[in-house]
Amino acid sequence: MYPISTIAEVLNARSVLAEPGTAIEHLLTDSRRLVMAAATLFFGIETSRRNGSDFVSELYAAGVRNFVVKNEFDPSPFPLANFVYVDDPLVALQQLVAWHRRHFNLPVIGITGSNGKTIVKEWLYQLLYADQNIVRSPKSFNSQVGVPLSVWQLNEQHTLAIFEAGISMPGEMSVLENIIKPTIGVLTNIGEAHGANFASKQEKLQEKFQLFAGAKMIACNNGDALIENYLHEHQEANVFTWGYKGKDLRLLSVEKKGNQSLLVAEYKNAEVSITIPFSDNASIENAISCWCILLLMGVPNEVISRRMQLLQPVEMRLQMKRGINNCSIINDSYSNDISSLNIALDFLQQQAGKQKATVILSDLGESGHAVKQYSKVAAALLRYKIDKFVGIGNDLCSFESLFSGLPDRHFFRSVEEFKQQLPLITFRDEVILVKGARVFEFEQIGSLFEQQVHQTVMEVNLSAMVNNLKQFHQYLKPTTKVMAMVKAFSYGSGSAEVASVLQYHKVDYLAVAYADEGVELRKAGIHMPVMVMNPEDVTFPVLLQYNLEPEMYSLDLLNSFCSYVEKQGVEQVGIHIKLDTGMHRLGFEHEDVEELLAYLQAHKTLVVKSVFSHLVGSEEQEHDAFTQYQGKTFNGFVQRLKQVIDYPFITHISNSAAIFRHPNMQYDMVRLGIGLYGIDTSASNVLQLQPVATLRTTISQIRKVKAGESVGYSRKGMLQKDATIATIRIGYADGFRRKLGNGNGKVFLKGATAPVVGNVCMDMTMIDVSDIEDVKEGDAVEIFGPNLPVEQLAKWCETIPYEIMTNISLRVKRVYYEE
């Protein structure tokens, strides 16, 4: 910890300090992730969409008293706060942590590469934690902000540090090198990831090598010609190379047997080997990178070999599933330390809403000052307002008194003891975080709570949704608001779970089709403004009860709603005015405007929150002239409304495609629909969108069928040759349309596509896997997702992605995760 006065001196910055001696322990860049206010220093970083200084007031109210802000910030409303003034808060954050790093003389492993950074980091932790007190990057904290937050964790008790560094453009790595200062470097590989801002792979590789400017040794695979040429050209003397042509660890053979791989190599003129519990090529490469580092650190190969066999898969995501008794289960049972706990608690808070938040936690997987560590855990649980806490392990039982502030708490020495007492504890209508170190085998607990349903699931990647939101943000003016469409069960993805993420990331408005969808959002804890696009007379009571804002598209509807509202004695209620500029579906037309304005003037109970219209063909170039006509028509409507309505209201017409195809039509707000879910309806490839939803199922049975025989109902699947037929657990009752039958559609498994054979059944579908090797019952099958885009499925069905996604049955389990 450092006094705020010392931090101001380190940054050579002007300061206004109410309490110069305040000790700083935590750094914060995101106001939503505040844990311990008193010892926190907030950096008001400015982005294209947000000015961090705008959150000072919110944080001050929450108890934060220490801020790094830009020079022009006015401190007068915050008399008890300490302010440090800088030109750029992000640069200040990086400078402060670089200074902090200089206080420690210990081995530091710096990892970079296009893929595998987090896996290598976590495996190194698994392989070395028994010998070392390790600090490492939480999850994938490898950015210009993530790296300083990771390195700030360094303290006197650590004997080894492992940090990863990622870049997206030239000039970034030298900044990260100055913060990490690795003594040992690891280059995992060089690929296409994050290459958009680099002229070539060579330029990207050169940028990555800047991380190792001061490293004593660098481990990399010189089997890649690009890396080999770079090493030759730059005469890097401190490089430990591996591979079939490696000069230090020369690979002799790789023998795969089932889910294991035996790796044999030559090291210092002797034959050495390891066995790993994985057989995929990426895991083999990542394991060899770890092998090199342990050899460089002097770990005997017999120890390495023994530990390699115990490597565990690294779960890269926080996953949420439906559970028993209307509970939701967040399963994060692969590691347990302070950093990852805060990330998991953040996700829990985001998803819990008005439901109870419960944490089931094991002893920490870190060594160090126990009282201090568990005091931090208790403080975090209090900060996140955890309703129920279950602690499992000898340490947690020993420090039970630290958790006395939690209202409902239970402690057990082992998982078995917890399982025995489980019937005595009620779990209902809760979001439950299950988080434990590997040794505790918390998978057992997760399985106790999860609903057992059939194996067809829709995986919803909430991190991908946030990425897509940020992609569209790049094309918006800083003042432009965002309305997110979560109608139709969020295009099949799940309304409450998706809305919770959007609320957390400060989207301005949500839109639903019907009032009951809005009611469900309110019950789930969504408090942000919600527009209802299809209000009905019978839903007027719940619109008022749940503070939902209806769309008004006709004089009859407007009069009906206003009459109801005035009878209830409500002073004011928000509405949204829909104008018809060419869709000819719903909306006031030009000849209605004067009567509409007269009505609004006469009925001040109705407050216009927004005025909007709907574009017909913004994604298609052939309709651009009509789109501009709609914009001109809408603008005329708006100008007339502004002459009469004497208070500000929001205007919006742009949908996902119009955001970047028609930037002149952003107005005050845009409506993000299918683009938020990773589908580019304009097929522009301008945006780097990620698919949000992946529909998967599994193989239930495999059989050999002879030529001339048929498969499925009505004998439609007549085989022309002998075939291997797999039956998968999905049918038209799940949303897998019959149109896909008889070879019209395909599914993806084992790196290849397999055609559908015969008619699609209600609950099952048959596929031909004759040309795919090593297919087994229970194997996963992708219906649509990253390998088989939903757009392709829509083409096979002669429809649009909207219809495919919204037709996925609610009996298909949704699994939500954040990476």
Order of alpha helices (4+ residues) and beta strands (2+ residues): beta-alpha-beta-beta-beta-beta-alpha-beta-beta-alpha-beta-alpha-beta-alpha-beta-alpha-beta-alpha-beta-alpha-beta-beta-beta-beta-alpha-alpha-beta-beta-alpha-beta-alpha-beta-alpha-beta-alpha-beta-alpha-beta-alpha-beta-alpha-alpha-beta-alpha-beta-alpha-beta-alpha-beta-alpha-beta-alpha-beta-alpha-beta-beta-beta-beta-beta-beta-beta-beta-beta-alpha-alpha-beta
